Amino acid sequence: MSNKITAPVRQFTIPRLLFIFGLILIIIPVILLQHYVSFNEQLSADKNALHQKINTLENANNQLATDVERLIAEREQVINRYQELDEIEETIHDYMKELPDEALGGIEIRLNENNMIESPDELLLTSNWTERYHSTINSIEMLEHNLLYIPTHWPTEPNVVTSSFGPRNDPFSRARSIHSGIDVRGKTGTPIYAAADGTVRFAQYHGGYGNTIMIDHGGRYETLYAHLYRIHVEEGEKVRKGDTIGELGSTGRSTGPHLHYEIIKDGQHVDPEPYLDFFNDGFNEERGI
């Protein structure tokens, strides 16, 4: 019997450190690739967001340019209307010089033959503004601010003007007299609005005017609202154009529910109707002026 000799089996093992090092060499590129892809995606998203912001800013800039052009055009319209308004007032006062100057009742006034209309330069214009109005936005802001204190807002729900400013027969005595404002027909309780920003100077019962509110609009203009059913403001209170200040009624020397409304400019009563039509094209043609 022969003895068979077998060769020993050799085993090869990879050192653990070398295995870990190889694994790291594989994992690191994968991680870097993932970060690279994620970074590119974030960069692309940021780029798209930036483009959107740029487009938004461009649109806003174009809109701002359009708004500036519109405001400049509106300012020129206001300047023209204001000058036409002064011409109307001067024409009315010239026409009324030969009428009786006796004031009758609580809503009639004495006609002053020296009633002259001053230039609107002090209120709306300055020489600097006129010369540079195409290049300065500050002048537009000044105009918008001043318009808040000019009584151009309808003082009640627009209805029928039953009695205009100027000469008329007194509804009680039938004598020829001067009506110091306009009468607007309406239902009792209809809201009465402030015609411009200002401070309430008077808010109580006042003889023939009945329940009355007077508002000071910065020194040059005052407005008066008479025959009110209710008063919603107090003396010294600040109001803004369009605020509700009372309710239409028939208190005092009145033949029925209506608002008696006056505008006092530089201490003189003026016709309120052109102010109510301040932004209405052709209001001069309607009056034949």
C-alpha positions in Angstrom: 0.0 0.0 0.0 1.4 3.2 -1.1 1.2 6.5 0.8 -0.2 9.4 -1.4 1.3 12.8 -0.5 -1.1 15.9 -1.1 0.1 19.4 -1.5 -1.1 21.9 1.2 -3.9 24.4 0.1 -2.9 28.0 0.2 -5.4 30.7 1.2 -5.0 34.3 0.0 -6.6 37.0 2.1 -6.9 40.8 1.3 -5.7 42.9 4.2 -8.7 44.7 5.9 -7.0 48.1 5.6 -6.6 47.6 1.8 -10.3 46.6 1.5 -11.5 49.7 3.4 -9.2 51.9 1.3 -10.6 50.5 -1.9 -14.2 50.9 -0.7 -13.5 54.5 0.1 -12.1 55.0 -3.4 -15.4 53.8 -4.8 -17.8 55.7 -2.5 -16.1 59.1 -2.6 -16.6 59.5 -6.4 -20.2 58.5 -6.1 -20.8 61.0 -3.3 -19.1 63.7 -5.3 -21.1 62.9 -8.4 -24.4 63.2 -6.4 -23.3 66.6 -4.9 -22.3 67.7 -8.4 -25.7 66.8 -9.8 -27.6 68.4 -6.9 -25.5 71.5 -7.1 -26.2 71.8 -10.9 -29.9 71.4 -10.3 -29.9 74.1 -7.5 -27.9 76.4 -9.8 -30.3 75.9 -12.6 -33.3 76.6 -10.3 -31.6 79.8 -9.0 -30.9 80.8 -12.5 -34.6 80.4 -13.5 -35.7 82.3 -10.4 -33.3 85.1 -11.2 -34.6 85.3 -14.7 -38.2 85.5 -13.3 -37.2 88.3 -11.0 -35.5 90.2 -13.8 -38.7 89.8 -15.9 -40.8 91.0 -13.0 -38.6 94.1 -12.5 -38.7 94.9 -16.2 -42.5 94.7 -16.2 -42.6 96.8 -13.1 -40.3 99.4 -14.7 -42.4 99.5 -17.8 -45.6 99.9 -15.7 -43.9 102.7 -13.7 -43.0 104.5 -16.9 -46.6 104.2 -18.1 -47.9 105.5 -14.8 -45.6 108.5 -14.9 -46.7 109.4 -18.4 -50.4 109.1 -17.3 -49.8 111.2 -14.2 -48.1 113.9 -16.2 -51.1 113.9 -18.6 -53.6 114.1 -15.7 -51.6 116.9 -14.1 -51.9 119.0 -17.3 -55.6 118.3 -17.4 -56.0 119.4 -13.8 -54.0 122.6 -14.5 -56.2 123.4 -17.5 -59.4 122.7 -15.5 -58.3 124.9 -12.7 -57.6 127.8 -15.0 -61.0 127.3 -16.7 -62.6 127.2 -13.3 -61.2 130.6 -12.4 -62.5 132.0 -15.8 -66.0 130.6 -15.0 -66.0 132.2 -11.6 -64.9 135.5 -13.0 -67.6 135.4 -15.7 -70.3 134.6 -13.1 -69.2 137.4 -10.8 -69.2 139.9 -13.7 -72.7 138.8 -14.7 -74.0 139.2 -11.1 -72.6 142.7 -10.5 -75.9 144.3 -11.5 -78.1 142.1 -9.3 -79.4 143.1 -5.9 -76.9 142.6 -3.1 -79.4 142.0 -0.3 -79.0 138.6 1.4 -82.3 137.0 2.3 -82.8 134.2 4.8 -80.3 131.7 6.2 -78.8 130.7 2.9 -78.5 133.9 1.0 -75.4 136.1 1.0 -74.4 139.7 0.1 -72.8 140.1 -3.3 -69.4 141.7 -3.2 -68.6 143.8 -6.3 -64.9 143.5 -5.6 -65.0 139.7 -5.8 -61.9 139.0 -7.8 -60.4 135.6 -8.6 -56.7 135.1 -7.8 -54.3 133.1 -9.8 -54.1 129.4 -8.8 -50.3 129.5 -8.8 -49.9 129.6 -5.0 -52.0 126.4 -4.6 -51.1 124.2 -7.6 -48.1 125.7 -9.3 -44.7 127.1 -8.6 -42.3 128.5 -11.2 -39.9 125.6 -10.6 -42.7 123.1 -11.0 -43.9 124.7 -14.3 -40.4 124.8 -15.8 -39.4 121.2 -14.8 -42.7 119.3 -14.8 -41.5 116.9 -17.4 -38.5 115.8 -15.3 -39.6 115.8 -11.7 -41.9 113.3 -10.0 -42.1 115.4 -6.9 -44.4 117.8 -8.6 -46.8 115.0 -9.4 -46.9 114.1 -5.7 -47.4 117.7 -4.8 -50.4 117.9 -7.2 -52.0 114.8 -5.8 -51.5 116.1 -2.3 -53.1 119.5 -3.1 -56.0 117.9 -4.9 -57.0 116.3 -1.6 -57.7 119.8 -0.2 -59.7 121.0 -3.3 -63.5 120.2 -2.9 -64.0 118.1 -6.1 -65.9 115.2 -4.5 -69.7 115.1 -4.8 -71.0 115.9 -1.3 -73.9 113.4 -1.6 -75.2 110.7 -3.9 -75.4 112.5 -7.3 -79.1 113.3 -7.9 -80.8 116.4 -9.2 -79.5 119.9 -8.6 -82.8 121.7 -7.8 -81.3 125.2 -7.3 -78.0 126.4 -8.7 -75.6 129.0 -7.5 -76.4 132.7 -8.2 -79.5 134.7 -8.8 -82.9 133.2 -8.0 -86.3 134.0 -6.5 -86.2 133.2 -2.8 -88.4 130.1 -2.2 -90.1 131.7 0.8 -90.3 135.5 0.1 -90.1 135.2 -3.8 -87.9 138.2 -3.7 -84.9 138.3 -6.1 -81.8 137.2 -4.2 -78.4 135.5 -4.5 -78.2 131.8 -3.7 -74.9 131.1 -2.0 -74.6 127.5 -3.0 -76.4 124.7 -4.7 -79.3 122.5 -3.6 -79.2 118.8 -4.3 -82.4 116.8 -4.0 -82.3 113.5 -2.1 -84.0 111.2 0.4 -83.8 111.8 4.1 -80.9 109.8 5.5 -78.8 109.8 2.3 -75.1 109.9 3.2 -73.3 113.3 3.1 -69.6 113.1 2.2 -66.7 115.4 2.8 -65.8 117.1 -0.5 -62.1 117.2 0.4 -59.6 116.5 3.2 -59.9 119.0 6.1 -60.8 119.8 9.7 -64.4 120.2 10.9 -64.8 123.8 12.0 -68.5 123.8 12.8 -71.0 120.9 13.5 -74.3 122.0 15.1 -77.6 123.6 14.5 -77.2 127.0 12.7 -80.4 129.0 12.3 -81.9 128.9 8.8 -79.3 126.4 7.8 -80.5 123.8 10.3 -78.0 121.1 11.2 -74.9 122.3 9.6 -71.3 121.2 9.0 -68.4 123.5 7.9 -65.0 122.0 7.0 -61.8 124.0 6.6 -59.7 122.5 3.8 -56.3 124.0 4.6 -57.0 127.7 4.7 -58.0 128.5 1.1 -61.2 126.5 0.8 -64.1 125.9 3.1 -67.3 123.9 2.4 -70.7 124.0 4.1 -73.3 121.3 4.3 -76.8 122.4 5.5 -80.3 121.1 6.4 -78.8 117.8 7.6 -80.9 115.2 9.3 -78.0 113.9 11.4 -74.4 115.1 12.0 -71.8 112.3 12.3 -68.7 114.4 13.1 -67.5 116.8 15.8 -65.7 120.1 15.7 -62.0 119.7 15.4 -62.3 116.2 13.8 -60.0 115.4 10.8 -61.9 114.1 7.8 -60.7 112.7 4.5 -62.2 113.3 1.0 -65.2 110.9 0.7 -65.7 110.3 4.4 -69.4 110.1 5.5 -70.0 113.2 7.7 -73.8 113.3 8.1 -77.2 112.5 6.6 -79.4 114.5 4.2 -82.4 116.1 5.7 -84.7 119.1 5.8 -83.9 121.0 9.0 -83.9 124.7 9.3 -85.2 127.0 6.5 -86.1 124.2 4.0 -89.0 123.3 1.8 -88.1 119.5 1.7 -85.3 117.0 1.9 -82.2 118.3 0.2 -78.6 119.2 0.8 -77.6 122.9 0.6 -73.9 122.9 -0.3 -71.5 125.8 -0.4 -67.9 126.3 -1.4 -66.0 129.3 0.1 -62.8 130.2 -1.7 -60.5 132.8 -0.2 -63.4 134.1 1.8 -65.8 134.4 -1.1 -68.7 132.1 -2.1 -68.1 130.4 -5.5 -70.2 128.2 -7.7 -69.8 124.6 -6.6 -70.9 122.9 -9.8 -67.7 123.4 -11.8 -65.8 121.8 -8.9 -68.1 118.8 -9.1 -67.4 118.6 -12.8 -63.7 119.2 -12.3 -62.6 116.1 -14.3 -65.5 116.1 -16.7 -64.4 117.0 -20.3 -66.4 119.7 -21.9 -68.0 121.1 -18.8 -67.4 124.6 -20.1 -69.2 123.9 -23.3 -72.2 122.6 -21.4 -72.4 126.1 -19.7 -71.8 128.0 -22.9 -68.5 129.5 -21.7 
